[in-house]
Amino acid sequence: MNYVKHLNGFFERISGDSCLNPYHISLYLALFRLWNLNRFAGKFRINRTELMVLSKINSVNTYAKCMKELDRWGYIRYSPSANRHSGSEVSCIRFDTGSYTGSDTGNNTGDHTGSDTLFKRENNTKDKQDSPEKFEYGERKKDHKSNGYNVNNDKDYSEPL
């Protein structure tokens, strides 16, 4: 798992997603922190109270809504628990390669054998997902346009500094 590539892939993905609001982004970054603390495990258990504190969300309803929407929109896989003491399970989608982590051990640095399934965002006409995003085979198509920051996006983070 390449931490920098994943975050760059996440921010690239959210830049064209008009559905997300600051609550979604804050909650995802809190989940990413917990995923990192769990050594990028395929699935990990979460604690609602801890996540609400980390993401600065004060409403249980907002938290639940954002978790379900992040799951539905393909940012995470969320399995809520009926038992308050056991905690819900979350699997994060890898944005450094565009693949689902359910079968990944998390110690991969970007070289995939093809055993992971590529994810494609679901088209749900009921949601505000009608933005013109360009996804193909789980990854965003490269537009060779300037990103407005005058930064080269084709960096190889596997090379030493």
C-alpha positions in Angstrom: 0.0 0.0 0.0 1.5 3.3 -1.1 0.2 6.0 1.4 1.0 9.0 -0.9 -0.4 7.4 -4.0 -3.6 6.4 -2.2 -4.1 9.9 -0.9 -3.4 11.5 -4.3 -5.8 9.0 -5.9 -8.5 9.9 -3.3 -8.1 13.6 -3.7 -8.2 13.2 -7.5 -11.4 11.2 -7.2 -13.1 13.6 -4.9 -12.1 16.7 -7.0 -14.8 15.7 -9.6 -17.4 14.3 -7.2 -20.1 16.9 -6.5 -21.9 14.5 -4.1 -19.4 14.7 -1.3 -19.6 17.4 1.4 -17.0 18.2 4.1 -18.6 15.6 6.4 -17.9 12.8 3.9 -14.3 13.9 3.4 -13.6 14.3 7.1 -15.2 10.9 7.9 -13.2 9.2 5.1 -9.9 10.7 6.3 -10.7 9.5 9.8 -11.4 6.0 8.4 -8.1 6.2 6.4 -6.2 7.0 9.6 -7.7 4.0 11.4 -7.0 1.9 8.3 -3.4 3.0 8.5 -3.3 2.2 12.3 -4.6 -1.3 11.5 -1.7 -1.7 9.0 -4.0 -1.5 6.0 -5.9 -4.7 6.9 -8.5 -5.9 4.4 -11.2 -5.4 7.0 -11.1 -3.6 10.4 -13.5 -2.9 13.2 -14.5 0.7 14.0 -16.0 2.4 17.0 -18.7 5.0 16.2 -17.8 7.3 19.0 -14.1 7.3 18.1 -14.9 8.0 14.5 -17.2 10.8 15.3 -14.6 12.5 17.5 -11.9 12.0 14.8 -14.1 13.4 12.0 -15.6 16.2 14.1 -19.2 14.9 13.4 -21.5 15.6 16.3 -24.7 14.0 15.1 -25.2 10.3 15.0 -27.7 10.7 12.1 -25.1 12.6 10.0 -22.5 10.0 10.8 -24.8 7.1 9.8 -25.9 8.9 6.6 -22.3 9.6 5.6 -21.1 6.1 6.3 -24.0 4.6 4.1 -23.3 7.1 1.3 -19.6 6.5 1.3 -20.4 2.8 1.0 -23.0 3.3 -1.7 -20.7 5.6 -3.7 -17.8 3.2 -3.7 -15.3 4.8 -1.3 -15.6 2.1 1.4 -17.4 -1.2 2.1 -19.4 -0.8 5.3 -20.9 -3.7 7.3 -22.9 -2.2 10.2 -23.1 -4.3 13.3 -26.3 -5.0 15.2 -24.3 -5.4 18.4 -23.1 -2.1 19.8 -20.2 -3.8 21.6 -18.6 -5.6 18.7 -18.3 -2.7 16.3 -19.0 -2.4 12.6 -16.6 -3.6 9.9 -15.1 -1.4 7.2 -13.0 -2.2 4.1 -11.5 0.6 2.3 -11.1 0.8 -1.5 -7.6 1.3 -2.7 -7.1 4.4 -4.8 -3.4 3.8 -5.4 -4.4 1.0 -7.8 -8.2 1.3 -8.0 -8.9 -2.1 -6.5 -10.9 -3.5 -3.7 -8.9 -4.5 -0.6 -11.2 -7.3 0.6 -8.7 -10.0 -0.4 -5.5 -7.9 -0.1 -3.2 -8.3 2.9 -2.3 -4.6 2.8 1.5 -5.0 2.5 1.5 -4.5 -1.2 3.3 -1.5 -2.5 1.4 -1.2 -5.8 2.3 -4.3 -7.7 -0.8 -6.4 -8.2 -1.2 -9.9 -9.5 -4.7 -9.3 -10.8 -6.4 -11.2 -8.0 -8.1 -8.0 -6.8 -11.3 -7.0 -8.4 -11.4 -3.6 -10.0 -14.3 -1.5 -8.7 -16.6 0.6 -10.8 -18.8 3.3 -9.3 -22.4 2.4 -9.3 -24.8 4.6 -11.3 -27.7 5.3 -9.1 -30.1 7.8 -10.7 -31.6 8.6 -7.4 -28.4 10.2 -6.1 -26.7 13.3 -7.2 -24.1 11.2 -9.1 -24.9 12.5 -12.6 -21.6 14.6 -12.7 -19.6 13.9 -15.8 -16.9 11.7 -14.3 -14.6 9.7 -16.5 -14.0 6.3 -14.9 -13.0 3.3 -16.9 -12.1 -0.1 -15.3 -12.0 1.3 -11.8 -9.6 4.1 -12.5 -10.0 7.7 -13.6 -9.1 8.4 -17.2 -6.1 10.7 -17.5 -7.0 14.1 -18.9 -3.8 15.7 -20.1 -4.9 19.1 -19.0 -3.3 21.3 -16.5 -4.6 20.8 -13.0 -4.3 24.5 -12.1 -1.5 24.1 -9.7 1.4 23.8 -12.2 2.4 20.5 -10.8 3.5 17.4 -12.7 1.0 14.6 -11.8 3.1 11.8 -13.4 5.5 11.3 -10.5 6.9 7.9 -9.5 6.8 7.7 -5.8 8.6 4.4 -5.7 11.9 6.0 -6.5 14.1 7.3 -3.6 14.3 11.0 -3.1 
